[in-house]
Amino acid sequence: MTVSPGRRERKKAATREKIAGTAVRLFLERGYEAVGIREVAAEADVAVTTLFSHFGSKEALVFERDEDFEQRLTRAVTGRAPHEPLLPALRREVQALVRHCTGDDAAPIRRMIDESPTLRKYEESMGLRHAEALAVALTADPDLPQTATACRTLARFVIDAYALAREAAEPEATVDEVFQMIEAAWEVARPSRDE
């Protein structure tokens, strides 16, 4: 049974969404570098301390769904049904994430990120963090016989598949192509039965 969030959680989520929405609107209107945190807080009608209680940095305002992205990837590993193959579960999740970030409404945000060295650097560090969280989930899975190194490598490849597909002319076909390579490498990484 799913428990719906309480009033406090709903209010907190609404405030977070309002701040992020306001920030992105201002960044798109005037440019990321031209808008300060105080302006975002004033426009969202919250205190600067409230803004920082929801977001750790100005960059985090752009990547509001960062935590959700990481949780979705790790849940593709930890939440799959018993005996469900790992790679199809990861592929489905990456396809869903790519569809979300390549929609028409995401294009202006993507351009803003691409035009900002600060946002590109933040996105790169975010990818490394996601890969590490995914590697931890993979390594902890008792049904996976691969080594910790193989799990860390797979995690990096999955994050790279997402990044490559996001920038491709045919995102879903790119995910499929990259996952074919990942599947071949993952099979090679499987320890032999003689070991």
Backbone as a ProteinNet text record, in pm:
[ID]
protein_1_A
[PRIMARY]
MTVSPGRRERKKAATREKIAGTAVRLFLERGYEAVGIREVAAEADVAVTTLFSHFGSKEALVFERDEDFEQRLTRAVTGRAPHEPLLPALRREVQALVRHCTGDDAAPIRRMIDESPTLRKYEESMGLRHAEALAVALTADPDLPQTATACRTLARFVIDAYALAREAAEPEATVDEVFQMIEAAWEVARPSRDE
[TERTIARY]
84.3	0	88.8	61	136.8	74.3	158.8	112.4	132.4	25.1	38.2	110	187	262.4	169.3	215.9	139.7	141.6	67.2	54.4	190.1	272.2	403.3	490.7	490.8	571.3	520.6	388.7	331	368.3	362.3	396.7	544.8	627.4	770.7	800.3	735.3	753.8	704.9	593	538.5	633.3	689.7	785.2	908.4	959.3	1077	1048.5	932.4	894.2	879.1	821.2	802.4	937.6	1030.9	1164.1	1233.8	1234.6	1302.6	1238.8	1106.2	1036.6	1066.7	1068.2	1100	1242	1334.1	1474.9	1494.1	1439.8	1457.9	1395.7	1278.8	1215.4	1305.9	1359.9	1448.7	1576.8	1634.1	1757.1	1734.1	1619.7	1590.3	1561.8	1498.5	1465.7	1590.5	1678.9	1789.4	1927.5	1935.2	2065.3	2105.3	2160.8	2196.9	2292.5	2396.6	2499.7	2446.8	2343.8	2294.5	2199.7	2154.4	2054.8	2121.4	2098.7	2155.8	2055.8	2108.7	2026.2	1923.7	1963.9	1870.1	1752.1	1779.8	1672.1	1573.9	1627.5	1542	1455	1515.8	1440.8	1331.8	1365.7	1267.2	1151.1	1183.2	1079.8	990.4	1050.7	973.6	904.5	931.5	871.9	909.6	1039.5	1093	1221.8	1262.2	1389.5	1504.5	1619.2	1737.9	1769.1	1750.2	1775.2	1679.6	1557	1460.6	1506.3	1551.1	1601.5	1714.7	1809.7	1923.5	1886.8	1774.1	1731.6	1678.4	1641.4	1592.7	1699.5	1790.4	1891.3	2027.1	2125.6	2258.1	2340.3	2298.6	2375.7	2285.9	2337	2264.7	2249.2	2354.2	2348.6	2239	2220.3	2119.9	1978.6	1956.5	1825.5	1790.4	1890.4	1868.7	1844.9	1915.8	1908.3	1820.6	1702.2	1610.5	1576.1	1576.4	1538.8	1659.7	1772.9	1896.8	1882.2	1826.5	1811.2	1716.6	1610.6	1515.4	1582.7	1666.4	1739.5	1822.9	1899	1984.7	1902.3	1794.1	1709.5	1646	1606.8	1546.4	1646.4	1770	1871.2	1901.2	1916.9	1948.6	1828.8	1706.9	1587.7	1574.4	1627.8	1626.4	1706.8	1804.1	1884.5	1818.1	1791.1	1743.9	1596.5	1518.6	1374.8	1326.4	1419	1372.5	1325.5	1237.3	1179.1	1288.3	1267.7	1364.6	1385.4	1508.6	1549.7	1525.9	1482.9	1471.6	1612.5	1645.3	1779.9	1809.6	1932.2	1974.2	1972.3	2038.2	2058	1928.8	1831.1	1704.5	1635.7	1647.1	1588.1	1657	1789.1	1863.1	1833.2	1825.9	1797.6	1661	1559.9	1425.1	1429	1501.1	1505	1579.7	1690.8	1765.6	1679.8	1607.9	1518.6	1415.2	1355.8	1254.8	1316.2	1434.5	1501.4	1537.8	1582.7	1618.1	1493.7	1383.7	1258.8	1218.6	1232.2	1194.5	1281.4	1409.7	1500.1	1518	1457.7	1470.8	1339.4	1240	1113.5	1132.2	1037.1	1046.7	1062.3	996.2	1004.1	1140.6	1221.6	1353.8	1461.4	1434.5	1535.7	1593.1	1511.8	1570	1662.4	1625.5	1709.2	1840	1832.3	1952.6	2047.5	1992.1	2075.4	2142.1	2065.8	2121.5	2238	2221.7	2328.2	2449.7	2426.6	2537.3	2614.4	2546.3	2610	2682.1	2663.5	2723.1	2832.8	2957.8	3065.3	3039.8	2981.1	2951.5	2851.6	2745.8	2643.8	2695.9	2778.4	2836.3	2927	3005.5	3094.7	3012.9	2907.4	2821.3	2755.5	2708.3	2644	2742.7	2865.9	2968.8	2993.9	3005.3	3028.2	2905.7	2788.9	2665.2	2664	2709	2716.1	2808.6	2921.6	3015.3	2952	2878.6	2810.4	2703.5	2628.1	2526.1	2589.8	2701.6	2771.1	2817.9	2866	2913	2797.1	2683.9	2566.9	2516.9	2516.8	2474.3	2572.4	2701.1	2803.2	2785.6	2752	2728.4	2611.3	2502.4	2384.9	2419.6	2496.9	2535.5	2624.5	2722.7	2817.2	2747	2644.5	2572.4	2475.2	2446.9	2350.2	2412	2358.9	2419	2402	2311.8	2288.9	2384.7	2467	2559.3	2697.5	2747.6	2876.5	2996.7	2974.6	3084.8	3158.8	3281.2	3366.2	3319.9	3372.8	3342.5	3388.8	3502.1	3551.6	3454.2	3404.5	3307.8	3180.5	3136.5	3015.3	3036.7	3153.5	3182.6	3190.4	3247.1	3257.8	3119.5	3036.8	2900.2	2827.1	2841.3	2773.5	2815.9	2944.2	2992.6	2936	2933.2	2879.3	2731.8	2656.6	2513.4	2494.4	2572.3	2563.4	2605	2709.2	2752.2	2646.7	2578.5	2471.5	2364.6	2328.9	2230.6	2280.5	2405.2	2459.5	2469.4	2515	2526.8	2390.1	2294.6	2160.1	2092.1	2114.4	2053.2	2095.4	2216	2269.2	2251.6	2201.5	2193.3	2069	2078	1963.2	1851.3	1888.1	1791	1821.5	1771.7	1808.5	1780.1	1661.3	1627.6	1712.3	1738.2	1824.5	1966.2	2009.6	2143.1	2150.9	2047.1	2045.6	2055.8	1977.7	1981.3	2119.9	2181.5	2314.5	2419.1	2417.8	2514.9	2491.1	2365.3	2337.8	2376.9	2376.4	2427.6	2575.5	2649.6	2791.9	2810	2726.6	2734	2706.8	2604.3	2569.3	2684.3	2750.7	2864	2977.8	3007.9	3115.9	3080.3	2954.6	2909.7	2921.8	2890.9	2901.4	3047.5	3136.7	3279.8	3331	3273.3	3317.8	3269.4	3178.3	3125.5	3238.5	3260.1	3366	3336.1	3441	3419.5	3384	3317.9	3274.7	3391.8	3507.7	3624.8	3693.5	3660.3	3728.8	3676.1
-118.4	0	124.7	216.3	339.6	443.5	505.7	610	743.6	821.4	951.6	1047	1141.2	1233.1	1321.4	1356	1443	1587.1	1668.5	1809.7	1879.5	1852.6	1917.2	1879.9	1750.5	1704.6	1764.4	1772.8	1831.8	1979.4	2050	2192.4	2212.2	2127.4	2135.2	2108.4	2007.6	1973.8	2087.1	2148.3	2259.7	2379.4	2407.2	2517.7	2490.3	2368.4	2329.8	2346.3	2298.4	2307.7	2454	2535.6	2677.7	2746.9	2718.6	2780.2	2737.8	2607.9	2558.2	2614.4	2615.3	2668.3	2815.4	2890.7	3033.3	3053.3	2977.3	2990.4	2960.1	2850.1	2812.1	2916.4	2966	3070.2	3193.4	3238.2	3355.2	3327.5	3208.3	3173.5	3173.2	3119.4	3114.8	3253.7	3338.1	3474.3	3561.6	3553.3	3649.2	3587.4	3455.4	3390.1	3343.2	3224.8	3164.6	3253.6	3301.5	3379.4	3515.3	3567.5	3702	3706.7	3592.1	3589.4	3542.2	3616	3579.4	3504.7	3440.4	3364.8	3454.1	3572.6	3664.4	3699.8	3716.3	3746.9	3630.5	3508.7	3390.7	3382.9	3400.8	3393.5	3500.4	3622.7	3731.5	3702.2	3655.4	3626.2	3509.6	3412.7	3296.7	3327.7	3447.5	3492.3	3401.1	3368.2	3291.1	3358.5	3325.1	3375.7	3299.2	3363.5	3297.3	3170.4	3175.8	3056.5	2942.9	2977.3	2875.1	2813.8	2897.5	2847.3	2746.9	2785.4	2696.7	2575.1	2578.3	2457	2352.6	2397.4	2306.4	2272.7	2365.6	2349.5	2390.4	2306.1	2331.5	2433.4	2465.7	2558.9	2616.5	2718.1	2777.6	2674.7	2595.8	2494.9	2392.4	2356.9	2255.9	2300.1	2429.3	2479.3	2432.6	2420.7	2377	2226.2	2153.8	2007.7	1960.6	2014.9	1990.3	1842.6	1767	1625.2	1531.9	1589	1513	1392.3	1412.7	1303.9	1195.6	1237.1	1141.7	1056.4	1118.6	1047.5	935.8	969	870.1	757.9	792.5	690.5	598.4	653.3	569.5	468.4	511.6	418.4	309.1	346.3	243.9	151.8	205	119.5	21.4	56.9	-37.4	-161.8	-146.6	-260.6	-326.1	-246.7	-302.4	-339.3	-278.7	-302.1	-398.7	-457.2	-549.2	-680	-745.7	-871.3	-978.5	-1074.2	-1183.7	-1251.5	-1274.7	-1340.8	-1255.8	-1129.4	-1041.8	-1002.3	-1016.7	-980.4	-832.5	-805.6	-671.1	-573.5	-607.5	-509.9	-463.8	-551.4	-499.8	-400.5	-425.4	-332.7	-196.7	-196.8	-70	-0.6	-78	-19.5	49.9	-16.3	44.6	176.1	178.1	300.6	411.6	378.8	479.9	531.4	442.7	487.2	586.4	555.5	645	779.7	778.1	902.7	985.7	919.1	990.4	1051.3	976.6	1031.5	1158.6	1154.8	1270.5	1392.6	1371.1	1486.5	1529.7	1458.9	1500.1	1551.4	1568.6	1625.1	1769.4	1818.8	1955.9	2059.9	2039.3	2137.8	2137.8	2033.7	2026.3	2095.4	2122.9	2179.7	2313.3	2408.8	2535.6	2516.7	2427	2401.7	2336.5	2243.1	2176.1	2278.5	2372.4	2477.3	2561.6	2596.8	2677.5	2604.7	2476	2397	2391.9	2365.1	2355.3	2485.9	2598.8	2729.5	2776.4	2706.6	2750	2653.9	2699.5	2613.1	2567.9	2653.9	2619.2	2504.3	2512.8	2407.3	2278	2287.4	2166.1	2094.6	2171.2	2111.7	2046.7	2113	2057.3	1928.8	1929.5	1810.9	1694.2	1724.1	1619.4	1558.5	1642	1589.5	1512.9	1557.1	1488.2	1348.5	1336.7	1207.5	1111.2	1162.1	1077.2	1029	1118.1	1080.8	975.2	990.4	891.7	756.9	760.1	635.6	565.8	640.9	579.9	518.4	587.1	532.6	406.1	406.7	289.5	174.6	204.7	101.6	37.7	116.9	63.4	-34	4.2	-84.1	-213.3	-202.9	-321.1	-414.1	-356.8	-435.8	-506.6	-443.5	-501.5	-610.9	-623.7	-723.8	-863.3	-951	-1083.5	-1174.6	-1139.6	-1222.7	-1191.6	-1087.2	-1050.8	-1107.2	-1195.5	-1257.7	-1171.6	-1060.9	-980	-913.1	-873.6	-808.7	-665.9	-607.7	-467.6	-377.1	-409.9	-329.3	-336.2	-455.4	-469.4	-390.6	-393	-318.1	-167.6	-120.3	23.6	63.7	-22.8	4.9	8.4	-89	-91	37.5	79.6	201.7	321.8	334.2	445.9	436.6	315.1	297.4	335.4	300.9	333.8	485.8	555.2	702.1	760.4	704.2	751.7	724	609.7	579.3	687.7	727.6	834.4	964.3	1002.1	1127.8	1126	1015.7	1005.8	1010.5	940.7	937.1	1072.7	1141.2	1272.5	1369.3	1351.9	1443.6	1392.1	1270.3	1207.1	1250.8	1238.4	1268.8	1167.7	1042.2	936.5	877.7	941.2	902.4	756.6	705.9	568.9	466.9	491.8	401.6	403.6	518.1	528.6	447.4	454.9	373.3	226.2	183.5	43.3	3.6	88.4	57	47	144.5	142.6	21.6	-10.4	-125.1	-257.7	-265.8	-387.4	-406.4	-297.1	-303.5	-335	-272.3	-296.2	-443.7	-499.4	-640	-732.5	-704.5	-787.8	-778.2	-657.4	-639.2	-702.9	-691.3	-747.1	-899.3	-958.6	-1104.6	-1148.6	-1073.9	-1104.9	-1091.7	-999	-975.4	-1082.1	-1167.3	-1272.3	-1369.6	-1396.2	-1491.6	-1628.9	-1697.8	-1832.5	-1927.4	-2035.1	-2130.2	-2205.2	-2201.1	-2271.8	-2195.8	-2066.6	-1984.2	-2011.3
0	0	0	-90.9	-99.4	-7.4	73	163.8	94.8	83.3	19.6	114.9	57.1	142.1	224.2	341	429.4	381.5	451.9	415.1	411.2	510.8	519.2	399.5	363	249.7	118.6	105.4	-16.2	-27.2	84.2	84.9	51.2	107.3	81.2	-66.8	-122.8	-264.5	-354.4	-317.2	-396.5	-393.2	-276.7	-264.9	-350.2	-342.7	-422.1	-571.8	-615.4	-755.7	-798.9	-712.1	-742.7	-759.1	-668.9	-676.5	-805.3	-833.9	-954.1	-1080.2	-1084.9	-1202.3	-1224.9	-1117	-1125.7	-1174.1	-1117	-1155.4	-1303.5	-1349.5	-1490.3	-1582.2	-1545.5	-1627.6	-1637.5	-1523.4	-1523.6	-1601.7	-1583.9	-1655.2	-1805.5	-1848.2	-1992.2	-2048.3	-1967.9	-2013.6	-2024.2	-1922.8	-1913.1	-1922.1	-1922.6	-1926	-1787.2	-1780.8	-1652	-1572.4	-1638.5	-1569.4	-1520.7	-1586.3	-1555.3	-1435.5	-1388.4	-1280.5	-1151.2	-1044.5	-915.2	-827	-726	-631.2	-562.5	-523	-455.3	-545.6	-675.1	-769.4	-780	-783.2	-790.6	-666.4	-549.5	-423.9	-419.2	-458.8	-456.5	-551.8	-672	-771.2	-727.4	-656.7	-607.7	-475.2	-421.5	-295.2	-178.2	-172.4	-60.2	-12.7	108.1	159.5	93	87.4	31.4	111	242.7	324.6	288.4	253.5	209.3	78.3	-13.8	-141.5	-116.3	-29.5	-2.9	81.2	148.3	219.8	120.9	1.9	-102.6	-206.4	-231.3	-335.6	-280.1	-300.9	-245.6	-321.8	-443.6	-525.6	-634.5	-700.7	-813.2	-925.5	-950.4	-1056	-1029.8	-903.9	-868	-905.8	-918.9	-960.6	-1102.1	-1185.3	-1323.7	-1329	-1241.7	-1241.3	-1125.5	-1117.8	-1007.4	-991	-1097.7	-1092.7	-1076.2	-1040.3	-1025.2	-933.2	-816.9	-719.5	-772.3	-838.1	-895.6	-1003.3	-1084.6	-1190	-1128.3	-1026.9	-960.6	-898.9	-833.1	-770.3	-874	-986.6	-1090.9	-1144.5	-1163.4	-1213	-1110.7	-986	-885.2	-862.7	-872	-858.4	-973.8	-1090.8	-1203.1	-1167.7	-1078.9	-1032.2	-911.5	-809.4	-681.6	-683.2	-771.5	-770.4	-876.8	-950.7	-1055.3	-993	-1063.5	-1014.7	-1001.9	-911.8	-899.5	-1035.2	-1066.9	-1191.8	-1316.5	-1299	-1415.9	-1458.8	-1587	-1632.5	-1607.2	-1570.3	-1533.5	-1651	-1758.6	-1866	-1933.2	-1957.6	-2011.2	-1915.6	-1785.9	-1688.1	-1694.7	-1703.8	-1714.4	-1847.6	-1954.4	-2085.6	-2085.2	-2030.5	-2024.3	-1947.8	-1837	-1756	-1829.1	-1892.3	-1967.7	-2083.7	-2152.9	-2261.1	-2207.8	-2093	-2034.4	-1996.5	-1938.8	-1900.4	-2023.1	-2127.8	-2251	-2315	-2318.5	-2374.9	-2299.7	-2168	-2086.5	-2119.7	-2135.4	-2151.1	-2296.3	-2390.6	-2530.7	-2588.7	-2504.1	-2550	-2594.6	-2671.5	-2723.8	-2613.7	-2499.5	-2391.2	-2322.8	-2343.9	-2281.3	-2365	-2491.8	-2581.8	-2533.5	-2487.3	-2441.5	-2320	-2231.6	-2113.8	-2157.3	-2251.8	-2302.3	-2364	-2443.3	-2504.6	-2396.8	-2293.6	-2185	-2118.3	-2092.7	-2030.2	-2121.6	-2249.4	-2344.9	-2358.7	-2340.7	-2355.7	-2229.4	-2118.8	-1991.7	-1946.1	-1943.5	-1892.6	-1748.3	-1668.6	-1529.1	-1521.9	-1600.9	-1600.2	-1661.2	-1764.7	-1823.8	-1723.4	-1650.7	-1550.5	-1438.3	-1395.8	-1291.2	-1339.6	-1463.4	-1520	-1527.8	-1562	-1569	-1431	-1328.6	-1192.6	-1143.5	-1184.2	-1149.6	-1211.7	-1336	-1403.6	-1331.5	-1285.3	-1209.8	-1079.5	-1015.5	-889.8	-914.9	-1023.3	-1059	-1089.8	-1162.4	-1195.7	-1069.3	-973.2	-848.1	-770.2	-764.4	-694.4	-763.5	-895.5	-970.5	-948	-945.6	-921.8	-785	-685.1	-550.2	-552.7	-621	-630.1	-704.8	-810.2	-887.6	-805.7	-739.5	-660.5	-545.3	-490	-376.1	-417.7	-547.1	-593.6	-586	-500	-483.5	-605.1	-695.8	-814.2	-928.9	-912.6	-1019.7	-989	-1074.8	-1048.1	-1088.5	-1158	-1205.9	-1089.9	-1118	-1018.2	-992.2	-886.6	-855.5	-969	-1030.5	-1142.5	-1260	-1289	-1397.8	-1366.9	-1242.2	-1203.1	-1217	-1175.8	-1189	-1336.4	-1418.1	-1561.2	-1624.9	-1590.7	-1642.9	-1605.8	-1482.3	-1437.2	-1520.7	-1547.1	-1629.7	-1771.1	-1827.6	-1961.9	-1968.9	-1864.9	-1862.6	-1861.6	-1779.9	-1775.6	-1910.2	-1970.8	-2102.5	-2209.2	-2199.7	-2295.3	-2289.3	-2168.9	-2150	-2215.2	-2185.6	-2237.2	-2390.7	-2446.3	-2592.2	-2658.8	-2603.5	-2661.6	-2653.9	-2545	-2525	-2634.7	-2687.1	-2787.6	-2930.9	-2946.5	-3078.8	-3155.6	-3287.9	-3373.8	-3351	-3323.2	-3295.5	-3157.4	-3052.7	-2916.7	-2881.2	-2913.6	-2874.3	-2948.5	-3075.2	-3151.9	-3095.3	-3047.3	-2987.4	-2859.3	-2776.1	-2653.9	-2691	-2788.9	-2830.8	-2879	-2960.3	-3013.7	-2902.7	-2811.1	-2702	-2611.8	-2585.6	-2498.4	-2563.1	-2694.5	-2759.2	-2725.8	-2727.5	-2692.8	-2544.3	-2460.8	-2316.6	-2286.9	-2351.5	-2328.1	-2365.6	-2476.6	-2519.2	-2417.2	-2372.2	-2274.3	-2140	-2099.7	-1971.8	-1972.7	-2086.3	-2099	-2088.7	-2149.5	-2142.6	-1999.1	-1923.9	-1785.8	-1688.9	-1732.2	-1644.1	-1610.5	-1483.2	-1445.2	-1503.6	-1545.1	-1599	-1484.4	-1514	-1411.3	-1349	-1416	-1363.9	-1252.4	-1240.1	-1139.4	-1001.2
[MASK]
+++++++++++++++++++++++++++++++++++++++++++++++++++++++++++++++++++++++++++++++++++++++++++++++++++++++++++++++++++++++++++++++++++++++++++++++++++++++++++++++++++++++++++++++++++++++++++++++++++

